[in-house]
């Protein structure tokens, strides 16, 4: 069986790493892949957003399953094009991927179907948004409507910060067309928890919980990033909370998408916040989270390829998805200066030594190979994941792995796995 994974980050490396363990022994391809993925799969020089290039390759190579992992190609309709050519694909179609592609759509969906979320207003005019921001209490949340690489959310402490955010997003277009509209949202206090779920549009199977650290520096300070580390399970996500989420959020979302004529097949990501008034939805993603994937999939006992095929063929109810009773922690090693300006092309050492630590796997996010030399090639470079019996043990092992790795100006947080109440 031939499987193509679209993308080239830490999430895709983790997916390919897990697929490589399948009893079905698939021949793996990645478009475009990265320096770590190249050790497990054949990397092809096709951009993840090149819809026609991916379709052409899948047809020529007679790919049995294409896994579309990143958000951009999903919003561009890559799954639709693959299916139109009679090719099997894992991921939502374009009309379902809008649940991530448009924050206005997702907020309106939640309002319409009574799914708990923060109060909000939508603006397509910057002056109207600024006038409204003079009337709200602070802090408040400002979101670019579209995709912004995880950076289009600003928590403004006062009107000055809010004004700057609106002008950056809507006037200066720092996130491009993603900023044509903004959502101004009530600020909710509580800890954030991520729960990803497999769904074929009929059956929904939640994965184990995780918590992400989005800020660049320790103690959740600094700019928002795509994620500086994550851990699983969340210490807060109890069986009772899970039941609440199933009844109030997870199943209602799948049913709502069906009622809207947008059945969702793939991985639906629920970004949740635990408030004094119950669990609420902060955001949806239409795919595996990054770096949540790096701690969730290492805990999966069931064959991932079997799950992917069952979702694509709408027979997920046939699969018994099992998880290890353990814990995982991922520490992201980033280029100095990320998420702003940073250097690339710096030699990386110590990965083999890090993986000699029991239970440690290093997933490549932004790397490339130059002959035998591995170089940095992105803001987030590596994700050092450790699996152990408890979270405290996994934290210790992850940082033991981190201590073995080096590249110039390497930056990482030292508090991954620790969450203070209310942050």
PALO-839537 format. One record per residue: y, x, z negated of N, C-alpha, C, CB in turn; residue in three letters. Coordinates in steps of 0.05 Angstrom, whole numbers, plus 5000, padded with zeros to 4 digits. Glycine has a CB too. Example, Ala and Ser with C-alpha at 12.3 -4.5 7.8 and 13.67 -1.06 7.14 Angstrom:
2
488652644844491052464844493452644844491152264819ALA 495552574858497952734857500152584843498852824886SER 
This chain:
423
497650175000500050005000502550175000500049814976UNK 504450105017506950255019509250095006507650315049UNK 510650234988512850104973515450274976512150074943UNK 517550134984520150264987522050164965521450205015UNK 523250344950525250274930527950354940524550414902UNK 529850164941532550214950534250304927533649964965UNK 535650524929537350624909536850914903537050454883UNK 538551034886538251324880539251404853539651474901UNK 539051224833540051294807537751304786542051094798UNK 538651304760536651314739534851074738538051344712UNK 535950844744534350594745532150624765536150354751UNK 532850714789530850734811528750954805532250804837UNK 529651174792527651374784525651254764529051624771UNK 526651094746524850974726522950774739526450824704UNK 523950614757522250424772520050574787523950254791UNK 520850784801518850934817516851074799520351144835UNK 517851184777516051314757513951114747517651424733UNK 514850864742512950664732511050574755514450424721UNK 512050544779510350464801508250674808512150414826UNK 509050934803507151144808504651134790508551414806UNK 504850984768502650964750500750724757503650934721UNK 501450574778499950334785497150394794501450174807UNK 495150244785492350274794492150234824490550084779UNK 494150094836494050044865494750294881495949824872UNK 495650504867496350764879498050734904493750914886UNK 500450624902502150584926503250854936504450404919UNK 503650854963505251074975508150994972504451125005UNK 509751174958512451094951514551234968512951174921UNK 516551074974518951164989521451084974518951055018UNK 523651234978526151164965528451214985526651334940UNK 530351024985532651045002535251014985532550845025UNK 536751224980536351494989534751674969538951624994UNK 534351574944533051734924534851944912530551874935UNK 533752134896535252354884533352584878536752254858UNK 534452784865532853024860530352984844534553234847UNK 530352794825528052734809526052554823528752614783UNK 527152354837525452164852523852314873527151944866UNK 524952534884523652684906520952794897525452904916UNK 520552824870517952924860515752714861518253034832UNK 516552454864514652234862514452074888515352054839UNK 516552094905516651924928517852074952518351664923UNK 517451974976518752084999521551975001517152025025UNK 523552144999526352055001527252045030528152234984UNK 528551825038529551805065532551775064528251555079UNK 533951905083536851925083538051665094537752165100UNK 537751455078538951195085540551095060536750985094UNK 543051035064544650935041543550675031547550905049UNK 543850625005542850374993544250135005543150384963UNK 546650165015548149945026547749905056551149975020UNK 546150075068545650055097543449855102544850335109UNK 544149605103542249385105540449415130543649115106UNK 541749455153540149475178538449725179542049475202UNK 539449945167537950185166535350155149539550415155UNK 535650025126533349975109531349785123534249855082UNK 532349575135530549385149529049525172532149145160UNK 530549685187529249835209527050025199531349995224UNK 527650165177525650355166523250205156526950525143UNK 523749985142521449825131519649715153522549585114UNK 520849645175519249545198517649775211521049415219UNK 519050005215517750225229515450335212519850455234UNK 515850355186513850475168511750265159515150605144UNK 512150015167510449795158510149785127507649825171UNK 512549775115512749765085511649495076515649815076UNK 509949505056508749255045510549115026506149325032UNK 512249265011514149144992516549324990512749104964UNK 518949194993521449334989522749234963523349305013UNK 523249414944524549344919527549414921523249494895UNK 529249204922532149254925533249254896533449024942UNK 533849494887534549534858537549514852533549794849UNK 539349624868542249614860543549354867543749844874UNK 545949314856547449064860548549034888549649044840UNK 549849244899551249224924549449124947552349494932UNK 547149244952545449134974544448854970543149324979UNK 544148774944543348494939545548304947542748464909UNK 548048384940550348204948550748204978552948304934UNK 549948424992550148435021547948285036550148735030UNK 546048175021543948015033541648175044545147865055UNK 541048405032538848575042536148425040538648835026UNK 535648285018533148135015532947925036532948004986UNK 535047785042535047575063534247705090537847445066UNK 535447935097534848065122531948155124536748305127UNK 530948265102528148355102526248115106527448495075UNK 526747905091525047665093525247535121525847465072UNK 527647555133527947445160526247595181530947455169UNK 525647845174523948005192520947985184524848295192UNK 520347805165517547775157516647985137515847775181UNK 518548125124517848335106518048235077519648585110UNK 516248325060516248245032518248405016513348275019UNK 519848264999521948404984521948304955524648374997UNK 522748484937523248404909526148424904521648594889UNK 527248194895530148174888531147914897531648404901UNK 533447824886534547564893535847564921536547474873UNK 535747334934537247304959540247304953536347044974UNK 541747324974544747354971545947114956545947374999UNK 544946874962546246644949545646624920545446384964UNK 543546764910542846774882544147014868539846784878UNK 544447234883545647484872548647434865545447704892UNK 549847224875552547154868552947124838553446904883UNK 550747074823550947044794552047294781548246974782UNK 551747524795552947774786555447834803551048004788UNK 555247774829557347854848560047714843556447804875UNK 560047484830562447334825562547254796562847094844UNK 564247374780564447294752565547004750566347484736UNK 567146924769568146654769565846454773570346604791UNK 564046514792561746344796560046324771559946444819UNK 559546554758557746544735559046394711557046834727UNK 561646434707562946294685563045994691565846404682UNK 563545924716563645634723560845514720564645594751UNK 558745664727555945574724555345514694553945784735UNK 556145694677555645654648557145414637556345914633UNK 559645384646561245154637559844894646564145174647UNK 559044884671557944644683555344554669557444684712UNK 553644754662551044694651550844734621548944864664UNK 553044774607553144794578551745034567551844554567UNK 551745254581550645504572552745654556549545684596UNK 552245724531554345834513555546094523553245874485UNK 558246104525559646344534562546324523559646364565UNK 564046534527566846544517568646364534567946834518UNK 570646244521572746094536574146284555574745954516UNK 575046164578576246344599578146184617574046464616UNK 579846344631581446234653581346424676584446194643UNK 581646324701581446484725584146484739579246374744UNK 584946724750587546754763587146904789589546884745UNK 588546804811588646964835591447054841587546794859UNK 593247014822596047104824596747264799597946864827UNK 597647514804598047694781600247594762598847974791UNK 602447474773604547374756603647144739607047294774UNK 602046974750600946744734599146854712599346554752UNK 597547054718595847174698597547304675594047394710UNK 599647444683601447574663602847364645603447754677UNK 603647144658604946934642602946814622606046714660UNK 600446774630598446674612597846864589595846604627UNK 597847124596597147324576599247354554596847594589UNK 601647234558603647224537603047014517606447174550UNK 601146834523600546604505597946644489600346354522UNK 596346854496593746874483593847054458591646994504UNK 591747034442591447214419589947464428590047074395UNK 590447684414589247944421587448044398591448154426UNK 585448204406584748304433583848084451582648514431UNK 584048134477583047944497581648104519585347764509UNK 579947974535578348104555579248034583575348034551UNK 579648244600580448204627578248314645583248334633UNK 577348154664575148244682575948214711572548074676UNK 575448424727575648394756573348204764575448674770UNK 573948034784571947834790569347954802573047634810UNK 569548154819567248254834565948494821567948314862UNK 564348644837562948874828564849114825560648944847UNK 564649244802566349474797564949704783568849384780UNK 562349734790560749954779560749954748561850224789UNK 560749724736560649704707563249764693558549874697UNK 565449814709567949904697570149704699568850164710UNK 569549464710571649264715572249084692570949104738UNK 571549164668572149004644573949164625569448924630UNK 576249044618578149174600578549004576580849234615UNK 578249124552578948984527581749074520576849044504UNK 583648884523586448954518587148894489588348804537UNK 588249094475588949054446591648904443589149324433UNK 593348914463595948784462596848714490598048964447UNK 599248594492600248504518600748744536602748344515UNK 601648964525602149194542599649294557603349424525UNK 597449304542594949394555594049184575592849444533UNK 594348924568593548714586595148724612593948434573UNK 597748764610599448784633598649014651602448814625UNK 598149244639597249474654594549424668596949714635UNK 592749284654590149224666590349044691588249094646UNK 592048834688592348644710593648784734594148404701UNK 595648944729597049084751595149284764599549234741UNK 593549424748591549604760589549454778590049764738UNK 588449234767586349084781587448934805584948894762UNK 589648784801590548594822592648714841591648354809UNK 594348884831596448994848595649264860599049034831UNK 594749454843593949714853591149724864594249924831UNK 589549514860586849484871585049724865586949454902UNK 585149814839583450044831580549984835584050114802UNK 579749734835576949664841576649524868575849474819UNK 578549574886578449454913578449154912575849554926UNK 576949034931576848744933575748604909575248664958UNK 574348754891573348634866575548524849571748844851UNK 578048614854580248534838582048324850581848764831UNK 581048184870582747974882583247744863581347864908UNK 581347704844581747504823581047634796580147244828UNK 582147534775581347634748580547394731583647794735UNK 578747454712578047264692579147364665574847234690UNK 580747204652581747264626580047104606584847194623UNK 578847254587576747134571577247174541574047254579UNK 576446984526576547004497574947254487575446744483UNK 576047404469574647634458572647534436576647844446UNK 570147604439568147524420567347764402565647404434UNK 567047714377566347924358563347914352567947904332UNK 561948144354559148154348557848374364557747884355UNK 555348424359553948634373552748524399551648754356UNK 552748694420551648614446548748694448553248744468UNK 547248514460544348564464543748494493542548394445UNK 542048654506541248604533538348514534541548854551UNK 537848294548535048204553534748164583534447944536UNK 532948314595532248284623529848104625531748554637UNK 529647954647527347774650526347774679528147494642UNK 523747784682522547734709522547434714519647864710UNK 523247354738522947064744522447034774525546914736UNK 520746844781520246784809521646514817517246764814UNK 523446424800524846174805523645944791525046124834UNK 521145974783519645764768518945854740517145684784UNK 517646084738516846204713518846414705513946314714UNK 519446434679521246644669519846794647523946524659UNK 519647064649518347234629520347444619515747364641UNK 521547404596523447594585522047864579524747484560UNK 523448074582522548344574523348394545523648564593UNK 522648624535523448704508526448744508521948954498UNK 527748704485530648724482531549014483531548594457UNK 534149044488535349314488538249294480535149454516UNK 539449514472542349524467543449774481542949534436UNK 545849734493547149934509549550044494547949824537UNK 550250294500552750414490554550464515552150684474UNK 556550304518558150324543560550514541559250054550UNK 561550564517563950734514563151024518565250694487UNK 565151184527564551464533564051644509566951584549UNK 565251574486565051754463563751624439567851844455UNK 563051784419561851694395563551474381561451924375UNK 562151314365563451094351564650884370565551194332UNK 563550864394564550674414567450704419563850394405UNK 568350954423571151014430571251114459572351224411UNK 573651104470573951204498573650984518572051424503UNK 573651064544573550874566570750754569574351004592UNK 570650514580568050394588566850564610568450104597UNK 564250594609562750734630560550554640561551004619UNK 558850654658556550504666554350504645555450624692UNK 554750644623552750654601552150934594550250504609UNK 552551004568552151284558549451304543554451364540UNK 547951094542545451104528544550824519545551294504UNK 542050804512541050544505538550574487540450374530UNK 537750354474535350364458533950094458536050454429UNK 531350104453529749854453527549894432528549794481UNK 527049684415528349424415530949424399526449214403UNK 532549204403534849154386533949094358536648924398UNK 535249194339534649134311535448844304535949324291UNK 537048724320538148454314536648224328541048444322UNK 535048294348533848084365531147994353533448184394UNK 531347804336528947704322527547494338529747584294UNK 525147404328523647194341525246934342520947144327UNK 526746884320528446644319530646654340529546604291UNK 531946884343534046914363532846874391535447194360UNK 530446984395529146964421528746664428526447114421UNK 527846514409527346224414529946084421526046094389UNK 532046154406534746044412535546104440536846144392UNK 535146354448535946444475534346304497535746744478UNK 531746274492530046144512530945854517527046144503UNK 531545714495532345434497535245394507531945294470UNK 537045564498539845524503540945674528541445594480UNK 539545894535540746074555538746134578541546334542UNK 536446254572534646364593533646144612532346504580UNK 532245954601531145734617533245564630529145564601UNK 535445494615537545334627538845474651539645274607UNK 539045744650540245894672538545874697540646184665UNK 535945914694534145894717534145604729531245964709UNK 534145404712534345124721536945074734533844934697UNK 539145184723541845134735541945254763543945264718UNK 540845494767540845614794539245454813539845904792UNK 536945344804535345174822536944914830532745094808UNK 538344794810539844554816542144614835540944434790UNK 543144854835545344934853544345014880546945164841UNK 541644994884540445074910540445374914541944944933UNK 540345524892540445814892538145934875543245924882UNK 535645864882533445964865533446264862530745874877UNK 533146354838533346644832530546764829534946694806UNK 529946964846527447114844528047414841525647064870UNK 526947534820527447814816527747874786529947914831UNK 529648044779530248094751533047974745530248404745UNK 533047804726535547684716536247814690535347364714UNK 538647934689539548084665541447904649540948354674UNK 540847864624542647704606544047904587540947494590UNK 546747924591548348074572549247884551550748214587UNK 548247914527548647724505550447854483545947644493UNK 551747674467553147764444552447584420556247774448UNK 551847714398550947574374553547504357548947734357UNK 554347264358556847184344556147014319558747024362UNK 558146964303557746794279556946514287560346784262UNK 557646434312557046164322554646164341559546054335UNK 552946354337550546364354550746564377550046084365UNK 548646574393548546774415550046654439545646834423UNK 551646814452553146734476552746934499556146694470UNK 553146844523552847024547555547154553551946864571UNK 555447424555557847574563557747594594557847854551UNK 555447654605555247684634552347664643556447954643UNK 552047614668549447624681549447864701548747364696UNK 547147994704546748174727544348074743546248464717UNK 544248134768542148034786540048244791543447954812UNK 539748434772537848654776537348794749538948854797UNK 535548994750535049164727537749294718532949374732UNK 538249304692540549454682540049754682541249354654UNK 542249894682542150194681544150284660542750324710UNK 543250394637540650524632538650354617541150774618UNK 538850094615536849944600534049974611537649644600UNK 533849994638531250024650529750274639531550054681UNK 531250474632530050734623528750704595532150944622UNK 529350494580527950454555526150204555529950424532UNK 526550024574524849784575522249844590526349554589UNK 522349954614519950004630517950194617520650104657UNK 518850404602516850574589515250424567518250804576UNK 516150184559514650034539512849824552516649894520UNK 512849804578511249604593508349694596512449544620UNK 506449524587503649584590502549484617502049464567UNK 503449254626502449134651503349294675503348844653UNK 501749284696502349424721504949304733500049404741UNK 507049474736509549374747509249274776511649594745UNK 507649414791507349324819506049054821505649534834UNK 504148994803502948734802505048514796500648724781UNK 506848584778509048394771510848344795510648494747UNK 511648564808513448544831512248364853514048824843UNK 509648414858508348254879508147954871505548364885UNK 507647904845507447634836510047484838506447624807UNK 512247624832514947504834515547444864517147694822UNK 515047644881515647604910514047374922515047864925UNK 511547334911509747134922509846874906506947234922UNK 511746854887512146614870509646524855513246384887UNK 508346714842505946654826506046814800503346724842UNK 508346824788508746984764507146864741511746994757UNK 506646604741505146474719502346584717505046174723UNK 501346714738498646834738498447094722497646874766UNK 500747224717500747494706501347484676502847664720UNK 499647614661500047644632501547904627497347634616UNK 504147884621505848124618505748214589508748074627UNK 504848464584504448574557506248814553501548654553UNK 507048854527508849064520507749234497511648954512UNK 508349484496507549664474509149594449507949964482UNK 507849614426509249574400510449844391507349454379UNK 512549924405513750184399516750174403512550414416UNK 518150394406521050404410521750624430522450444383UNK 523950584443524850784463527850824461524050704492UNK 528751074465531651134464532251304489532351284438UNK 534551254502535451414525538251514520535351244551UNK 538551774521541151904518542051994546541052144498UNK 544351904555545351974581546952234579547151754593UNK 546252424597547752674599549652644623545852924603UNK 552252664618554252604638555852854644556152384629UNK 557152854667558953064675561553044658559653064705UNK 562553274649565053274634567253134649565853554626UNK 568752954637570852804650570052524659571752964674UNK 567452474661566552204668567452004647563452194671UNK 568451764654568351634680570651684698568051344676UNK 572351884692574551954710573652184727577152024694UNK 575352384731574752604749572652794736577252764756UNK 570852894753568853074743567953254766566352924730UNK 566853484759565753674779562853604785566053964769UNK 562053674810559253634818558253904829558953414839UNK 555653914834554454154846553854374826556154264867UNK 553554294800553054494779550054514774554554414753UNK 549054764771546154804766545254684739545455104767UNK 542854564740541754434716539254594708541054134721UNK 538954644682536554784672535454644648537255074665UNK 532854694642531654604618530154334619533654574597UNK 529954214642528653954643525653974637528953824671UNK 524354184648521554214643520954264613520354454659UNK 522754424600522454474572522854214556524454694563UNK 524754054564525253804550522853624551527753654561UNK 521553614574519253434578516753534565518753384607UNK 516853784554514553884539514453764511514654184537UNK 516753634503516753494478515153234481519753424469UNK 513353184462511652944465513252694467509752934440UNK 512652524487513952264490516652274503514252144463UNK 517452504514520052534527519752534558521552784518UNK 521352364571521452364600524352384608520152114612UNK 525052544628527852574637528052434664528652874640UNK 529752224665530252074689532852174702530351774683UNK 532752224728535052324743536852094752534152494767UNK 539452114746541351914755543052024777543051824731UNK 544252254773545952374794545252664798548952344787UNK 543152714813542252994818541553024848539853074801UNK 541553274857540653334884539353604884543053324905UNK 537753664904536353924905537654094927533353884910UNK 537954344921538854544941536754764940541754664935UNK 534654734957532354914956530854864930533255204958UNK 530555074914529155044888531054984865527655294882UNK 533654964871535654924850536354624847538155094855UNK 536454524823537254254818540154254810535454114796UNK 541854084823544654084819545653804810546154164844UNK 547853804795549153544788550353424813551253584766UNK 550253154814551253014838552252734830549052994860UNK 553652714807554652454799555852474771552352244799UNK 556952244762558152234735556052234714559951994733UNK 554152044716551752044699549652204713550851744692UNK 548752414700546952604713544052564706547752894706UNK 543352544680540652514671540552314648539452784662UNK 538152194645537652024622535152124608537251724631UNK 535552224584533352344569532152114551534252584551UNK 529752034558528451804545526151904527527451594565UNK 526051804503523851864485522651604475524852044461UNK 519951604474518451374464516951464439516551264486UNK 517151294418515651364393515051104378517251554376UNK 513851124355513050894340515350734328511250974318UNK 517550874321519850744310522450834324520050794279UNK 524550684320527150764333528151034322529250554329UNK 527951074296528851324284527351564295528551314253UNK 524751534298523151754310523951794339520151694308UNK 524451584354525151604382527851734385525151334396UNK 529751674368532451794368532152104364534251684346UNK 530652174344530252464338529052614362528452504314UNK 526952494374525652614397527452634421523052464405UNK 529052424426530852434449532852664447532352164452UNK 533952704423535952914420534553194419537452874394UNK 532053204412530553454415530353524444527753444402UNK 529853324461529753364490532453444501528753114504UNK 534553314492537253374501537953664495539353194487UNK 537153774473537854044464536754254483536854094436UNK 534754194499533554384517534954404544530654314522UNK 536654204550537854174577540754284577537853884587UNK 541454404600544154514602545254494631544254814593UNK 547754414633549454464657552254484647549054244679UNK 553954624661556754664652558154394647558254834673UNK 559654394625561254154618559553904613563254094639UNK 557053944605555253714599556353554576552353814593UNK 556553294579557653114558555552904551560252984568UNK 555252854525553552634516554452534489550552724515UNK 553752294482554352184456552152274436554551874457UNK 552952304411551052394391550052174373552352614374UNK 550851924380550251694362548651474376552751574350UNK 547251544398545651344412543351244394544451464439UNK 543050984393541050864376542150754350538851054371UNK 544650814345545950724320548150534327547050974303UNK 548150304317550150104322551350004296549049864339UNK 553950024293555249914269555749624272557950064264UNK 555549474251555949184251558749124262555549064223UNK 558848924281561348834291562348984316563448854271UNK 561049214323561849364346560449264371561349664343UNK 
